[in-house]
Amino acid sequence: MLSYRHSFHAGNHADVLKHTVQSLIIDALNEKDKPYLYLDTHAGAGRYQLSGEHAGRTGEYLSGIARIWQQDDLPAELASYISCIKALNPNGMLRYYPGSPLIARHLLRADDSLNLTELHPSDYPLLRNEFQKDARARTERADGYQQLKSKLPPPSRRGLILIDPPYEIKSDYQAVVKGIQEGYKRFSTGIYALWYPVVLRQQIKRMFSDLEATGIRRILQIELAVRPDNDQRGMTASGMVVINPPWKLEQQMNHVLPWLHQHLVPTGTGHTKVSWIVPE
Ligand SMILES: C[S@@+](CC[C@H](N)C(=O)[O-])C[C@H]1O[C@@H](n2cnc3c(N)ncnc32)[C@H](O)[C@@H]1O
């Protein structure tokens, strides 16, 4: 089943959180000269038109990126992320939103490489066209979970692996843990960043206990909720699970999350959280 299209949700509060974390991890990797691999298992289309039929219909970006990108008091932690938004919207009008592959494209260096997989028959060609002229990038219409077996470890032995499934099938909650286990077996020093939605808190608790049961250590949780948990349909919060986070990430997120929450959720409902699922 591939009914999910990210274009309906591009630039919403969950993307803001995900891409803030992604860009801070890339900043940290860029501090060393040595090249690395950026592996995006569920890459999406790459670029989203915000006035288009999909994003324009839901307007989710209006309570996401639109609320923050032009603030004058942007915290330093958002500099790289917002530089990607501004590069794509140079005339000051918010017309496009960069998905995770475009954020990586903007921030990676000449010797780094990108491996991007996407299964959707409409989104994959868009992704491929975006990257046709980028010699650093390889795009494939393939199952992202398989890449965790076939593409790891990277020859450089450095890498960020972003795992961002739509969770439209319940088995994704188990598949991500299995996929991480497969990847970690091959590449235990990689940085793994897993996005999750909070629709039913119980599903996330179960996913975390499955993660703990793998024996993997250094697992950080970062979460931003726009409403309290409830058992109605709909996403109340989203988060990132980061394995082997760069040493500054915890402190950076503790600093930037209250600012993000204040601007994304003017009513003040919900919460923010940075905590270790499994410490050192
Ligand atoms: C949440 S979106 C990705 C958004 C993107 N990572 C970003 O941040 O811009 C999830 C994507 O995964 C794709 N997808 C679903 N199952 C997949 C699979 N097994 N392997 C690769 N892609 C898959 C969907 O078509 C969808 O485009």
The ligand as an SDF file (V2000), in Angstrom:
LIG
                    3D

 27 29  0  0  0  0  0  0  0  0999 V2000
    7.3930   10.6980    5.3610 C   0  0  0  0  0  0  0  0  0  0  0  0
    7.7240   10.4750    3.6630 S   0  0  0  0  0  0  0  0  0  0  0  0
    9.4100   10.9150    3.4850 C   0  0  0  0  0  0  0  0  0  0  0  0
    9.7270   12.3550    3.6430 C   0  0  0  0  0  0  0  0  0  0  0  0
   11.1720   12.7160    3.5070 C   0  0  0  0  0  0  0  0  0  0  0  0
   12.0480   11.8460    4.2570 N   0  0  0  0  0  0  0  0  0  0  0  0
   11.4010   14.1430    3.9480 C   0  0  0  0  0  0  0  0  0  0  0  0
   11.7330   14.3660    5.1190 O   0  0  0  0  0  0  0  0  0  0  0  0
   11.2750   15.0240    3.1140 O   0  0  0  0  0  0  0  0  0  0  0  0
    7.7920    8.7320    3.5140 C   0  0  0  0  0  0  0  0  0  0  0  0
    8.0660    8.2270    2.1100 C   0  0  0  0  0  0  0  0  0  0  0  0
    8.3890    6.8380    2.1580 O   0  0  0  0  0  0  0  0  0  0  0  0
    7.9260    6.2290    0.9480 C   0  0  0  0  0  0  0  0  0  0  0  0
    7.9300    4.7700    1.2140 N   0  0  0  0  0  0  0  0  0  0  0  0
    6.9820    4.0080    1.8160 C   0  0  0  0  0  0  0  0  0  0  0  0
    7.4250    2.7560    2.0020 N   0  0  0  0  0  0  0  0  0  0  0  0
    8.7110    2.7170    1.5350 C   0  0  0  0  0  0  0  0  0  0  0  0
    9.7190    1.7240    1.4850 C   0  0  0  0  0  0  0  0  0  0  0  0
    9.5020    0.4900    1.9810 N   0  0  0  0  0  0  0  0  0  0  0  0
   10.9110    2.0460    0.9660 N   0  0  0  0  0  0  0  0  0  0  0  0
   11.1500    3.2870    0.4590 C   0  0  0  0  0  0  0  0  0  0  0  0
   10.2340    4.2850    0.4850 N   0  0  0  0  0  0  0  0  0  0  0  0
    9.0290    4.0030    1.0110 C   0  0  0  0  0  0  0  0  0  0  0  0
    6.5930    6.8880    0.7220 C   0  0  0  0  0  0  0  0  0  0  0  0
    6.2200    6.7810   -0.6430 O   0  0  0  0  0  0  0  0  0  0  0  0
    6.8830    8.3330    1.1560 C   0  0  0  0  0  0  0  0  0  0  0  0
    7.2460    9.1390    0.0650 O   0  0  0  0  0  0  0  0  0  0  0  0
  1  2  1  0
  2  3  1  0
  2 10  1  0
  3  4  1  0
  4  5  1  0
  5  6  1  0
  5  7  1  0
  7  8  2  0
  7  9  1  0
 10 11  1  0
 11 12  1  0
 11 26  1  0
 12 13  1  0
 13 14  1  0
 13 24  1  0
 14 15  1  0
 14 23  1  0
 15 16  2  0
 16 17  1  0
 17 18  1  0
 17 23  2  0
 18 19  1  0
 18 20  2  0
 20 21  1  0
 21 22  2  0
 22 23  1  0
 24 25  1  0
 24 26  1  0
 26 27  1  0
M  CHG  2   2   1   9  -1
M  END
$$$$
